[in-house]
Amino acid sequence: MLIPTVTNEDAAALSVPATGTVHLICVDPPYYNNVQYSELSNFFYVWLKRALADEPGLAHLFREPLAETNREAVANVARWARDSAQEQEAWQQRYDHEFQRLRALKVKVSEAKTIAAEAAGIRPPSAKDRADRFYEDKMAQVFRRARLLLHSAGRMVVMFNHKETYAWRALGMALIRAGFEIRSSVPIHTEAESSLNIRGLDAARSTVLLMCLPREEREQAAGNWASVQSRVAQLARGAAQRFQAQGLSGTDLYLSALGPAIGEVARNWPVTDFAGREVDLEVALNESYRAVGQWRLEQILEDLTQKAEFSEAAAGFAASSADRDSQTLWLWLDTFQGETAQSDDVRKLAKSLNVDPDDFKRMGLLENSKDLFILRPPSETDLKLLSRRLAGADLPRGRAAREADVWEERVFPGFQVAAVWNAIALMGGVEDIAARGPEAVRRWLNASGYGSQREFFGAFAVTLDLLEHIFGKRSTGPWHETVCQARRAWDLVLKNWQI
């Protein structure tokens, strides 16, 4: 018979059980900065203290006025804000004093900056960096204690749910520093679709279970990043393929590959590049993200070739060889499953393709709302301005404007999806009643040259398929209209177009 025991101790310094006697440790730690548990628990703590502090055996639980916020294993930037600000201010004062002294002595500005920075000392870390380091250090202490408790044949399972790679980096480094490696990882669907905090967003709905075991203590040469990078990409693609078959999609698909990436780095730690410099774990996590994105692009096109109406357009067209901006918008639709996404997620997705999402803002394809990015439909995009910026960025503005303002000849160099947006807008006639419908699309295809570009038809087919999958069930609104006009353009003009 098993008798459960509940203890209230610091997980980094558990007094029981005995060392080397535990066969399974299951850890559900704070998910980096997702929830500040101790701050939230203060409301309950004060009432429990009033009700239970006099009960035998419970008084020691309520010695503190409030919950012990400063000992909690969370990345709480607010906790470090004041100290960090004071240290940053003191550093800046030292720097300014030395810089002004040197300038008074007629020292060159560049030289004065270098000397002043050295005199001021190492720049203090930001509050975010301090919070990150605290979380990593605290979790490393917890995992070290867990490693001591484990039986030689024991295992540790860690649950984690966070969308940001820096949070996964902190957890992964804590495991590596504690001497663990990850043998397997499994994402489990845990978040309800109706949760208010994720409604309307492609938030992470899966918690990843990491099965860890102690890494063998042995001397080994540093891992070579080139070989580790290749292996990380291979493992990431395999994980995405496996878990997509089990129903995962969107952001969760990318998260499913992070565990294998951490595991590969842990097995080869430390990992160095060709110059002998240590490669940060976050680099491997970003490589995992990139590999899953490339795999999804391949899958999008493969799925397209299975559909009879698109098979001819898809033949000979490789989505992965399309321009980076188009790939980014396809992955946006595939990953976020809508027009709205959190800005951090968009930047991470764009970074995997070496694209700056701020360029999309300048082109008028995206707009900001607090910490969100919103994708604009063709009917709300200034395609005249977009064409001008793409086609005339290196030309005198007057000439560029004149060329781009001829709608029949409007082109979008290096950005196929922008041309797709233009075809959809022409079908709906958002700019000019005379320039609308099938005939307007035909005139534009002939005059602009897109009618002879097989890549354009492939890009249109990919975009239409994604739009219908994501927005096809909407009955009103600009994205419903976008789907309708895209379908009309395909059926009435593009499907039977002879190149």
One Martini backbone bead per residue (centre of mass of N, CA, C, O) as a GRO file, in nm:
protein
  499
    1MET     BB    1   0.095   0.037   0.024
    2LEU     BB    2   0.043   0.372  -0.058
    3ILE     BB    3   0.165   0.671   0.102
    4PRO     BB    4   0.108   0.984   0.081
    5THR     BB    5   0.326   1.279   0.057
    6VAL     BB    6   0.326   1.610   0.193
    7THR     BB    7   0.534   1.886   0.116
    8ASN     BB    8   0.705   2.203   0.235
    9GLU     BB    9   0.953   2.272   0.002
   10ASP     BB   10   1.237   2.321  -0.145
   11ALA     BB   11   1.319   2.170  -0.444
   12ALA     BB   12   1.641   2.231  -0.402
   13ALA     BB   13   1.607   2.107  -0.069
   14LEU     BB   14   1.529   1.820  -0.015
   15SER     BB   15   1.510   1.591   0.264
   16VAL     BB   16   1.314   1.415   0.097
   17PRO     BB   17   1.430   1.153   0.011
   18ALA     BB   18   1.659   0.943  -0.048
   19THR     BB   19   1.929   0.893  -0.209
   20GLY     BB   20   1.863   0.693  -0.490
   21THR     BB   21   1.518   0.607  -0.458
   22VAL     BB   22   1.393   0.730  -0.719
   23HIS     BB   23   1.202   0.640  -1.013
   24LEU     BB   24   0.997   0.901  -1.017
   25ILE     BB   25   0.987   1.231  -1.162
   26CYS     BB   26   0.737   1.492  -1.152
   27VAL     BB   27   0.740   1.807  -1.333
   28ASP     BB   28   0.548   2.125  -1.279
   29PRO     BB   29   0.656   2.404  -1.363
   30PRO     BB   30   0.700   2.704  -1.414
   31TYR     BB   31   0.630   2.901  -1.714
   32TYR     BB   32   0.829   3.121  -1.642
   33ASN     BB   33   0.600   3.403  -1.716
   34ASN     BB   34   0.294   3.323  -1.719
   35VAL     BB   35   0.282   3.285  -1.389
   36GLN     BB   36   0.234   3.455  -1.072
   37TYR     BB   37   0.171   3.272  -0.812
   38SER     BB   38   0.238   3.426  -0.546
   39GLU     BB   39   0.076   3.680  -0.608
   40LEU     BB   40  -0.199   3.531  -0.637
   41SER     BB   41  -0.184   3.380  -0.345
   42ASN     BB   42  -0.220   3.612  -0.138
   43PHE     BB   43  -0.525   3.608  -0.111
   44PHE     BB   44  -0.529   3.317   0.022
   45TYR     BB   45  -0.312   3.333   0.241
   46VAL     BB   46  -0.446   3.532   0.444
   47TRP     BB   47  -0.694   3.346   0.499
   48LEU     BB   48  -0.548   3.088   0.582
   49LYS     BB   49  -0.398   3.213   0.816
   50ARG     BB   50  -0.653   3.283   0.985
   51ALA     BB   51  -0.770   2.977   0.982
   52LEU     BB   52  -0.476   2.782   1.028
   53ALA     BB   53  -0.237   2.884   1.219
   54ASP     BB   54  -0.355   2.719   1.491
   55GLU     BB   55  -0.298   2.458   1.376
   56PRO     BB   56  -0.166   2.167   1.410
   57GLY     BB   57   0.121   2.164   1.200
   58LEU     BB   58   0.072   2.473   1.039
   59ALA     BB   59   0.231   2.727   1.135
   60HIS     BB   60   0.490   2.706   0.939
   61LEU     BB   61   0.320   2.805   0.677
   62PHE     BB   62   0.268   3.118   0.833
   63ARG     BB   63   0.525   3.313   0.891
   64GLU     BB   64   0.462   3.491   0.665
   65PRO     BB   65   0.289   3.760   0.551
   66LEU     BB   66   0.362   3.639   0.268
   67ALA     BB   67   0.441   3.517  -0.001
   68GLU     BB   68   0.748   3.389  -0.147
   69THR     BB   69   0.838   3.560  -0.411
   70ASN     BB   70   1.169   3.559  -0.418
   71ARG     BB   71   1.170   3.218  -0.448
   72GLU     BB   72   1.041   3.196  -0.710
   73ALA     BB   73   1.030   3.007  -1.023
   74VAL     BB   74   1.044   3.299  -1.197
   75ALA     BB   75   1.012   3.542  -1.465
   76ASN     BB   76   1.028   3.854  -1.299
   77VAL     BB   77   1.081   4.168  -1.396
   78ALA     BB   78   0.967   4.342  -1.160
   79ARG     BB   79   1.166   4.237  -0.940
   80TRP     BB   80   1.429   4.384  -1.108
   81ALA     BB   81   1.380   4.683  -1.191
   82ARG     BB   82   1.506   4.863  -0.970
   83ASP     BB   83   1.795   4.752  -0.956
   84SER     BB   84   1.857   4.785  -1.256
   85ALA     BB   85   1.811   5.092  -1.278
   86GLN     BB   86   2.028   5.176  -1.071
   87GLU     BB   87   2.271   5.041  -1.214
   88GLN     BB   88   2.239   5.182  -1.486
   89GLU     BB   89   2.266   5.471  -1.379
   90ALA     BB   90   2.548   5.442  -1.252
   91TRP     BB   91   2.692   5.364  -1.512
   92GLN     BB   92   2.617   5.619  -1.676
   93GLN     BB   93   2.760   5.820  -1.490
   94ARG     BB   94   3.046   5.708  -1.528
   95TYR     BB   95   3.054   5.741  -1.831
   96ASP     BB   96   2.992   6.046  -1.856
   97HIS     BB   97   3.225   6.150  -1.685
   98GLU     BB   98   3.456   6.029  -1.858
   99PHE     BB   99   3.376   6.145  -2.133
  100GLN     BB  100   3.389   6.448  -2.058
  101ARG     BB  101   3.685   6.448  -1.972
  102LEU     BB  102   3.802   6.358  -2.247
  103ARG     BB  103   3.682   6.589  -2.421
  104ALA     BB  104   3.834   6.815  -2.265
  105LEU     BB  105   4.112   6.672  -2.386
  106LYS     BB  106   4.051   6.610  -2.702
  107VAL     BB  107   3.928   6.344  -2.743
  108LYS     BB  108   3.809   6.134  -2.939
  109VAL     BB  109   3.503   6.006  -2.958
  110SER     BB  110   3.561   5.703  -3.010
  111GLU     BB  111   3.779   5.680  -2.789
  112ALA     BB  112   3.610   5.786  -2.549
  113LYS     BB  113   3.398   5.563  -2.552
  114THR     BB  114   3.585   5.325  -2.494
  115ILE     BB  115   3.712   5.427  -2.228
  116ALA     BB  116   3.448   5.482  -2.071
  117ALA     BB  117   3.342   5.191  -2.077
  118GLU     BB  118   3.581   5.070  -1.920
  119ALA     BB  119   3.554   5.254  -1.665
  120ALA     BB  120   3.251   5.167  -1.595
  121GLY     BB  121   3.228   4.882  -1.679
  122ILE     BB  122   3.019   4.644  -1.661
  123ARG     BB  123   2.720   4.611  -1.783
  124PRO     BB  124   2.429   4.587  -1.660
  125PRO     BB  125   2.172   4.401  -1.644
  126SER     BB  126   1.870   4.354  -1.721
  127ALA     BB  127   1.572   4.266  -1.599
  128LYS     BB  128   1.530   4.036  -1.801
  129ASP     BB  129   1.805   3.896  -1.763
  130ARG     BB  130   1.773   3.845  -1.458
  131ALA     BB  131   1.516   3.678  -1.473
  132ASP     BB  132   1.630   3.457  -1.654
  133ARG     BB  133   1.866   3.371  -1.469
  134PHE     BB  134   1.701   3.297  -1.221
  135TYR     BB  135   1.536   3.072  -1.348
  136GLU     BB  136   1.768   2.893  -1.441
  137ASP     BB  137   1.906   2.858  -1.166
  138LYS     BB  138   1.665   2.741  -1.010
  139MET     BB  139   1.614   2.496  -1.198
  140ALA     BB  140   1.896   2.374  -1.168
  141GLN     BB  141   1.870   2.314  -0.866
  142VAL     BB  142   1.626   2.128  -0.886
  143PHE     BB  143   1.756   1.919  -1.086
  144ARG     BB  144   1.994   1.838  -0.910
  145ARG     BB  145   1.826   1.717  -0.683
  146ALA     BB  146   1.679   1.511  -0.861
  147ARG     BB  147   1.934   1.355  -0.948
  148LEU     BB  148   2.004   1.252  -0.659
  149LEU     BB  149   1.726   1.096  -0.612
  150LEU     BB  150   1.773   0.912  -0.832
  151HIS     BB  151   1.774   0.628  -0.961
  152SER     BB  152   1.962   0.456  -1.185
  153ALA     BB  153   1.661   0.384  -1.331
  154GLY     BB  154   1.554   0.658  -1.342
  155ARG     BB  155   1.302   0.920  -1.402
  156MET     BB  156   1.222   1.237  -1.568
  157VAL     BB  157   0.932   1.452  -1.583
  158VAL     BB  158   0.870   1.738  -1.790
  159MET     BB  159   0.668   2.018  -1.795
  160PHE     BB  160   0.584   2.234  -2.087
  161ASN     BB  161   0.459   2.586  -2.166
  162HIS     BB  162   0.584   2.772  -2.445
  163LYS     BB  163   0.642   2.999  -2.723
  164GLU     BB  164   0.927   3.082  -2.633
  165THR     BB  165   1.262   3.026  -2.682
  166TYR     BB  166   1.378   3.160  -2.421
  167ALA     BB  167   1.227   2.969  -2.228
  168TRP     BB  168   1.346   2.704  -2.340
  169ARG     BB  169   1.635   2.776  -2.288
  170ALA     BB  170   1.625   2.795  -1.981
  171LEU     BB  171   1.531   2.505  -1.934
  172GLY     BB  172   1.750   2.357  -2.098
  173MET     BB  173   1.996   2.467  -1.938
  174ALA     BB  174   1.912   2.349  -1.667
  175LEU     BB  175   1.932   2.053  -1.756
  176ILE     BB  176   2.224   2.056  -1.851
  177ARG     BB  177   2.356   2.160  -1.582
  178ALA     BB  178   2.226   1.902  -1.420
  179GLY     BB  179   2.274   1.635  -1.615
  180PHE     BB  180   2.072   1.615  -1.859
  181GLU     BB  181   1.870   1.424  -2.086
  182ILE     BB  182   1.667   1.387  -2.378
  183ARG     BB  183   1.477   1.113  -2.505
  184SER     BB  184   1.177   1.243  -2.497
  185SER     BB  185   0.880   1.393  -2.664
  186VAL     BB  186   0.534   1.501  -2.570
  187PRO     BB  187   0.247   1.633  -2.687
  188ILE     BB  188  -0.031   1.772  -2.497
  189HIS     BB  189  -0.357   1.840  -2.488
  190THR     BB  190  -0.463   2.116  -2.246
  191GLU     BB  191  -0.617   2.348  -2.392
  192ALA     BB  192  -0.894   2.517  -2.413
  193GLU     BB  193  -1.065   2.669  -2.669
  194SER     BB  194  -1.235   2.867  -2.453
  195SER     BB  195  -1.013   3.024  -2.356
  196LEU     BB  196  -0.970   3.358  -2.303
  197ASN     BB  197  -0.643   3.379  -2.346
  198ILE     BB  198  -0.677   3.226  -2.661
  199ARG     BB  199  -0.890   3.366  -2.800
  200GLY     BB  200  -0.818   3.437  -3.143
  201LEU     BB  201  -0.554   3.265  -3.107
  202ASP     BB  202  -0.241   3.091  -3.171
  203ALA     BB  203  -0.208   2.928  -2.916
  204ALA     BB  204  -0.080   2.723  -2.695
  205ARG     BB  205  -0.232   2.382  -2.644
  206SER     BB  206   0.039   2.244  -2.551
  207THR     BB  207   0.203   2.009  -2.354
  208VAL     BB  208   0.536   1.922  -2.288
  209LEU     BB  209   0.689   1.608  -2.252
  210LEU     BB  210   0.992   1.535  -2.073
  211MET     BB  211   1.221   1.272  -2.099
  212CYS     BB  212   1.456   1.217  -1.840
  213LEU     BB  213   1.813   1.154  -1.800
  214PRO     BB  214   2.106   1.094  -1.691
  215ARG     BB  215   2.409   1.189  -1.775
  216GLU     BB  216   2.694   1.072  -1.854
  217GLU     BB  217   3.000   1.057  -1.689
  218ARG     BB  218   3.215   1.208  -1.932
  219GLU     BB  219   3.461   1.251  -2.145
  220GLN     BB  220   3.416   1.505  -2.403
  221ALA     BB  221   3.394   1.640  -2.686
  222ALA     BB  222   3.299   1.888  -2.850
  223GLY     BB  223   3.049   1.974  -3.033
  224ASN     BB  224   2.957   2.001  -3.367
  225TRP     BB  225   2.754   2.224  -3.517
  226ALA     BB  226   2.714   2.112  -3.799
  227SER     BB  227   2.607   1.830  -3.704
  228VAL     BB  228   2.392   1.929  -3.505
  229GLN     BB  229   2.225   2.095  -3.702
  230SER     BB  230   2.144   1.862  -3.887
  231ARG     BB  231   2.008   1.693  -3.662
  232VAL     BB  232   1.798   1.898  -3.570
  233ALA     BB  233   1.648   1.919  -3.839
  234GLN     BB  234   1.573   1.621  -3.859
  235LEU     BB  235   1.416   1.600  -3.588
  236ALA     BB  236   1.209   1.823  -3.642
  237ARG     BB  237   1.076   1.698  -3.890
  238GLY     BB  238   0.997   1.431  -3.756
  239ALA     BB  239   0.816   1.551  -3.534
  240ALA     BB  240   0.618   1.702  -3.715
  241GLN     BB  241   0.519   1.455  -3.872
  242ARG     BB  242   0.422   1.284  -3.632
  243PHE     BB  243   0.226   1.505  -3.492
  244GLN     BB  244   0.048   1.570  -3.732
  245ALA     BB  245  -0.073   1.279  -3.751
  246GLN     BB  246  -0.202   1.345  -3.444
  247GLY     BB  247  -0.321   1.670  -3.488
  248LEU     BB  248  -0.116   1.879  -3.512
  249SER     BB  249  -0.087   2.247  -3.519
  250GLY     BB  250   0.071   2.512  -3.572
  251THR     BB  251   0.244   2.606  -3.304
  252ASP     BB  252   0.262   2.314  -3.183
  253LEU     BB  253   0.450   2.201  -3.403
  254TYR     BB  254   0.700   2.363  -3.316
  255LEU     BB  255   0.711   2.268  -3.016
  256SER     BB  256   0.756   1.957  -3.075
  257ALA     BB  257   1.076   2.021  -3.166
  258LEU     BB  258   1.232   2.126  -2.907
  259GLY     BB  259   1.306   1.875  -2.748
  260PRO     BB  260   1.498   1.737  -2.957
  261ALA     BB  261   1.694   1.977  -2.966
  262ILE     BB  262   1.784   1.970  -2.673
  263GLY     BB  263   1.878   1.674  -2.673
  264GLU     BB  264   2.108   1.705  -2.882
  265VAL     BB  265   2.270   1.914  -2.727
  266ALA     BB  266   2.306   1.756  -2.460
  267ARG     BB  267   2.468   1.513  -2.589
  268ASN     BB  268   2.699   1.750  -2.702
  269TRP     BB  269   2.792   1.887  -2.458
  270PRO     BB  270   2.951   2.114  -2.579
  271VAL     BB  271   2.894   2.354  -2.842
  272THR     BB  272   3.085   2.425  -3.139
  273ASP     BB  273   3.238   2.597  -3.366
  274PHE     BB  274   3.497   2.633  -3.592
  275ALA     BB  275   3.625   2.855  -3.370
  276GLY     BB  276   3.534   2.749  -3.066
  277ARG     BB  277   3.256   2.860  -3.014
  278GLU     BB  278   2.991   2.878  -2.828
  279VAL     BB  279   2.669   2.748  -2.870
  280ASP     BB  280   2.368   2.846  -2.831
  281LEU     BB  281   2.066   2.704  -2.773
  282GLU     BB  282   1.889   2.908  -2.937
  283VAL     BB  283   2.004   2.834  -3.213
  284ALA     BB  284   1.880   2.548  -3.219
  285LEU     BB  285   1.584   2.637  -3.186
  286ASN     BB  286   1.577   2.805  -3.449
  287GLU     BB  287   1.644   2.567  -3.634
  288SER     BB  288   1.391   2.410  -3.570
  289TYR     BB  289   1.190   2.621  -3.671
  290ARG     BB  290   1.294   2.632  -3.963
  291ALA     BB  291   1.251   2.332  -4.036
  292VAL     BB  292   0.944   2.329  -3.999
  293GLY     BB  293   0.879   2.548  -4.205
  294GLN     BB  294   0.995   2.400  -4.453
  295TRP     BB  295   0.817   2.151  -4.425
  296ARG     BB  296   0.544   2.297  -4.456
  297LEU     BB  297   0.589   2.399  -4.740
  298GLU     BB  298   0.602   2.119  -4.865
  299GLN     BB  299   0.317   2.027  -4.768
  300ILE     BB  300   0.147   2.237  -4.908
  301LEU     BB  301   0.224   2.143  -5.197
  302GLU     BB  302   0.153   1.845  -5.171
  303ASP     BB  303  -0.148   1.894  -5.115
  304LEU     BB  304  -0.201   2.043  -5.384
  305THR     BB  305  -0.135   1.802  -5.585
  306GLN     BB  306  -0.401   1.635  -5.482
  307LYS     BB  307  -0.555   1.858  -5.642
  308ALA     BB  308  -0.687   1.877  -5.944
  309GLU     BB  309  -0.720   2.197  -5.991
  310PHE     BB  310  -0.391   2.236  -5.899
  311SER     BB  311  -0.184   2.042  -6.036
  312GLU     BB  312  -0.079   2.210  -6.277
  313ALA     BB  313   0.026   2.458  -6.113
  314ALA     BB  314   0.215   2.275  -5.922
  315ALA     BB  315   0.377   2.191  -6.147
  316GLY     BB  316   0.710   2.278  -6.092
  317PHE     BB  317   0.639   2.398  -5.806
  318ALA     BB  318   0.829   2.553  -5.538
  319ALA     BB  319   0.773   2.689  -5.240
  320SER     BB  320   1.080   2.700  -5.136
  321SER     BB  321   1.159   2.890  -5.406
  322ALA     BB  322   1.028   3.118  -5.317
  323ASP     BB  323   0.992   3.399  -5.191
  324ARG     BB  324   1.020   3.501  -4.865
  325ASP     BB  325   0.762   3.668  -4.837
  326SER     BB  326   0.568   3.449  -4.933
  327GLN     BB  327   0.643   3.234  -4.728
  328THR     BB  328   0.559   3.399  -4.480
  329LEU     BB  329   0.254   3.422  -4.551
  330TRP     BB  330   0.199   3.121  -4.564
  331LEU     BB  331   0.290   3.063  -4.269
  332TRP     BB  332   0.094   3.240  -4.136
  333LEU     BB  333  -0.165   3.094  -4.226
  334ASP     BB  334  -0.076   2.808  -4.125
  335THR     BB  335  -0.012   2.888  -3.819
  336PHE     BB  336  -0.245   3.117  -3.729
  337GLN     BB  337  -0.529   3.085  -3.869
  338GLY     BB  338  -0.520   3.404  -3.954
  339GLU     BB  339  -0.497   3.769  -3.915
  340THR     BB  340  -0.394   3.714  -3.615
  341ALA     BB  341  -0.090   3.802  -3.423
  342GLN     BB  342   0.168   3.786  -3.235
  343SER     BB  343   0.451   3.965  -3.263
  344ASP     BB  344   0.658   3.755  -3.161
  345ASP     BB  345   0.568   3.528  -3.356
  346VAL     BB  346   0.622   3.677  -3.620
  347ARG     BB  347   0.924   3.730  -3.577
  348LYS     BB  348   1.004   3.434  -3.553
  349LEU     BB  349   0.905   3.344  -3.829
  350ALA     BB  350   1.065   3.552  -4.000
  351LYS     BB  351   1.350   3.479  -3.895
  352SER     BB  352   1.356   3.188  -4.028
  353LEU     BB  353   1.362   3.371  -4.324
  354ASN     BB  354   1.499   3.651  -4.313
  355VAL     BB  355   1.258   3.845  -4.212
  356ASP     BB  356   1.103   4.168  -4.186
  357PRO     BB  357   0.799   4.271  -4.063
  358ASP     BB  358   0.841   4.582  -4.102
  359ASP     BB  359   0.823   4.569  -4.409
  360PHE     BB  360   0.518   4.507  -4.415
  361LYS     BB  361   0.435   4.771  -4.288
  362ARG     BB  362   0.557   4.959  -4.507
  363MET     BB  363   0.372   4.806  -4.734
  364GLY     BB  364   0.072   4.762  -4.590
  365LEU     BB  365   0.013   4.451  -4.477
  366LEU     BB  366   0.050   4.564  -4.187
  367GLU     BB  367  -0.074   4.599  -3.846
  368ASN     BB  368  -0.094   4.758  -3.535
  369SER     BB  369  -0.206   4.614  -3.200
  370LYS     BB  370  -0.014   4.645  -2.977
  371ASP     BB  371   0.087   4.296  -2.961
  372LEU     BB  372  -0.020   4.300  -3.263
  373PHE     BB  373  -0.075   4.148  -3.578
  374ILE     BB  374  -0.235   4.257  -3.891
  375LEU     BB  375  -0.374   4.130  -4.171
  376ARG     BB  376  -0.432   4.254  -4.483
  377PRO     BB  377  -0.644   4.272  -4.717
  378PRO     BB  378  -0.669   4.360  -5.041
  379SER     BB  379  -0.899   4.584  -4.989
  380GLU     BB  380  -0.677   4.726  -4.757
  381THR     BB  381  -0.452   4.759  -4.976
  382ASP     BB  382  -0.191   4.957  -5.107
  383LEU     BB  383  -0.096   4.865  -5.419
  384LYS     BB  384   0.031   5.113  -5.536
  385LEU     BB  385   0.244   5.150  -5.313
  386LEU     BB  386   0.364   4.867  -5.321
  387SER     BB  387   0.463   4.880  -5.615
  388ARG     BB  388   0.641   5.128  -5.585
  389ARG     BB  389   0.838   5.005  -5.371
  390LEU     BB  390   0.922   4.756  -5.542
  391ALA     BB  391   0.975   4.901  -5.836
  392GLY     BB  392   1.094   5.213  -5.714
  393ALA     BB  393   1.322   5.229  -5.493
  394ASP     BB  394   1.573   5.300  -5.720
  395LEU     BB  395   1.397   5.534  -5.817
  396PRO     BB  396   1.268   5.801  -5.902
  397ARG     BB  397   0.969   5.888  -5.783
  398GLY     BB  398   0.828   5.991  -6.038
  399ARG     BB  399   0.877   5.745  -6.217
  400ALA     BB  400   0.766   5.528  -6.030
  401ALA     BB  401   0.481   5.640  -6.009
  402ARG     BB  402   0.406   5.634  -6.307
  403GLU     BB  403   0.446   5.327  -6.350
  404ALA     BB  404   0.260   5.218  -6.108
  405ASP     BB  405  -0.020   5.372  -6.195
  406VAL     BB  406  -0.044   5.149  -6.409
  407TRP     BB  407  -0.245   4.890  -6.355
  408GLU     BB  408  -0.187   4.698  -6.601
  409GLU     BB  409   0.149   4.720  -6.519
  410ARG     BB  410   0.159   4.611  -6.247
  411VAL     BB  411   0.430   4.535  -6.021
  412PHE     BB  412   0.610   4.269  -5.795
  413PRO     BB  413   0.908   4.239  -5.719
  414GLY     BB  414   0.983   3.961  -5.524
  415PHE     BB  415   0.638   3.927  -5.482
  416GLN     BB  416   0.392   3.712  -5.545
  417VAL     BB  417   0.160   3.772  -5.337
  418ALA     BB  418   0.116   4.062  -5.426
  419ALA     BB  419   0.005   3.978  -5.703
  420VAL     BB  420  -0.231   3.820  -5.589
  421TRP     BB  421  -0.364   4.057  -5.446
  422ASN     BB  422  -0.415   4.216  -5.708
  423ALA     BB  423  -0.604   4.014  -5.848
  424ILE     BB  424  -0.822   4.020  -5.628
  425ALA     BB  425  -0.877   4.326  -5.638
  426LEU     BB  426  -0.962   4.337  -5.938
  427MET     BB  427  -1.207   4.154  -5.914
  428GLY     BB  428  -1.347   4.362  -5.699
  429GLY     BB  429  -1.292   4.671  -5.752
  430VAL     BB  430  -1.156   4.887  -5.529
  431GLU     BB  431  -1.060   5.139  -5.722
  432ASP     BB  432  -1.224   5.072  -6.002
  433ILE     BB  433  -1.496   5.005  -6.183
  434ALA     BB  434  -1.336   4.961  -6.458
  435ALA     BB  435  -1.133   4.779  -6.263
  436ARG     BB  436  -1.309   4.491  -6.301
  437GLY     BB  437  -1.288   4.170  -6.312
  438PRO     BB  438  -1.194   3.951  -6.552
  439GLU     BB  439  -1.090   4.162  -6.761
  440ALA     BB  440  -0.890   4.304  -6.573
  441VAL     BB  441  -0.715   4.058  -6.520
  442ARG     BB  442  -0.634   4.002  -6.812
  443ARG     BB  443  -0.497   4.273  -6.871
  444TRP     BB  444  -0.285   4.248  -6.649
  445LEU     BB  445  -0.149   3.984  -6.735
  446ASN     BB  446  -0.053   4.092  -7.012
  447ALA     BB  447   0.088   4.371  -6.936
  448SER     BB  448   0.279   4.260  -6.689
  449GLY     BB  449   0.354   3.927  -6.745
  450TYR     BB  450   0.209   3.712  -6.555
  451GLY     BB  451   0.077   3.529  -6.785
  452SER     BB  452   0.393   3.395  -6.834
  453GLN     BB  453   0.407   3.301  -6.521
  454ARG     BB  454   0.410   3.010  -6.355
  455GLU     BB  455   0.465   3.106  -6.062
  456PHE     BB  456   0.204   3.267  -6.023
  457PHE     BB  457   0.005   3.027  -6.037
  458GLY     BB  458   0.124   2.876  -5.800
  459ALA     BB  459   0.086   3.103  -5.589
  460PHE     BB  460  -0.220   3.125  -5.617
  461ALA     BB  461  -0.293   2.836  -5.537
  462VAL     BB  462  -0.173   2.841  -5.255
  463THR     BB  463  -0.333   3.085  -5.148
  464LEU     BB  464  -0.621   2.984  -5.199
  465ASP     BB  465  -0.606   2.728  -5.028
  466LEU     BB  466  -0.551   2.876  -4.759
  467LEU     BB  467  -0.792   3.069  -4.755
  468GLU     BB  468  -1.015   2.850  -4.761
  469HIS     BB  469  -0.928   2.696  -4.505
  470ILE     BB  470  -0.949   2.953  -4.306
  471PHE     BB  471  -1.204   3.148  -4.441
  472GLY     BB  472  -1.444   2.969  -4.566
  473LYS     BB  473  -1.659   2.994  -4.307
  474ARG     BB  474  -1.708   3.273  -4.369
  475SER     BB  475  -1.991   3.512  -4.427
  476THR     BB  476  -1.822   3.772  -4.353
  477GLY     BB  477  -1.623   4.013  -4.460
  478PRO     BB  478  -1.312   4.066  -4.604
  479TRP     BB  479  -1.226   3.756  -4.609
  480HIS     BB  480  -1.470   3.654  -4.754
  481GLU     BB  481  -1.427   3.831  -5.005
  482THR     BB  482  -1.148   3.724  -5.076
  483VAL     BB  483  -1.231   3.433  -5.133
  484CYS     BB  484  -1.437   3.491  -5.354
  485GLN     BB  485  -1.245   3.647  -5.552
  486ALA     BB  486  -1.032   3.424  -5.578
  487ARG     BB  487  -1.219   3.210  -5.694
  488ARG     BB  488  -1.311   3.372  -5.943
  489ALA     BB  489  -1.032   3.414  -6.068
  490TRP     BB  490  -0.978   3.116  -6.108
  491ASP     BB  491  -1.235   3.015  -6.265
  492LEU     BB  492  -1.249   3.263  -6.493
  493VAL     BB  493  -0.917   3.270  -6.560
  494LEU     BB  494  -0.667   3.085  -6.451
  495LYS     BB  495  -0.737   2.782  -6.497
  496ASN     BB  496  -0.747   2.836  -6.839
  497TRP     BB  497  -0.476   2.946  -6.882
  498GLN     BB  498  -0.241   3.018  -7.139
  499ILE     BB  499   0.120   3.000  -7.147
   0.00000   0.00000   0.00000
